[in-house]
Amino acid sequence: MPTPKAEKTSKPRKTSARKKTQTASEPVPIRPTHEEIARRAHQLWVERGRTHGKHEEDWYRAEQELMRAS
């Protein structure tokens, strides 16, 4: 005599976690524009005596300063 098949029981599906949405009380990170970074990097270059060869450092520093300020 064949054995009876077990009935399939379905478990409730777990719902996927919803993405966290920002509320009005959470600050929205604002990235500086290309023009703002360029302006500040130029200022840093002038402050350094207009020496060449460190434009990437100036750009990175300008970007970091502006991101901290926002």
N, C-alpha and C positions, 0 to 999 in steps of 0.2 A: 504494500500500500504506500503510495507516495506521501511524503511528509508535506503538511500544509505550509504554504508560503507565509512568511511573517508579513503582517501588514506594515506598510511604510508609514511611519509617523513623521510628519513634517514639523521641524522645529521652527519657531518664529525667526524670521530673518532679522539679523541685526541691521539697523539702519546705518547708512554711512554717516560719518561725522560731518557736520556742516562746517563750512569754512567760517572762521571767526570774522565777523564784520566789525569794522571800527565804529565806535560810537562817538558822539559829539565830545565826550570827555577825553578821548584818546587823541594825542597829537598826531597829525598826519605828517610823515616825513616829507620835506620839500627839498628837492634836489636843486642846486644852483644851476642856472642856465650856462650854456657855453660862453656867452658874452660876459657874464659875471665872473666866471673863472678866468677868462682871458684878461679881463681888466685887472683883477687882483694879481695874477701872475706877472703882468707887466709892471705893476707897482713894486712887486718883490724884486724884479729884475733891476728896476731903477734904484731901489734902495741898496742893492748889492753893488752898485757902481757900474751897472750895465756890462758886466763881464759875461762873456758867452760860455756856452757849454753846460749850463745847468738848467736848461729850460724845462726838462721833465720834472726836476725837483721843485722848481717854482710852480709848475702846474699842479703837482700833487699837493703841495703845501697850501696853495690857494684853494683847491677843492676841499681839503680837510677843514681849513679855517671857516669857509663859508657853510659847510655842512654843520659844523658845531654851532655856528651863530644862528642857524635857522631853527 
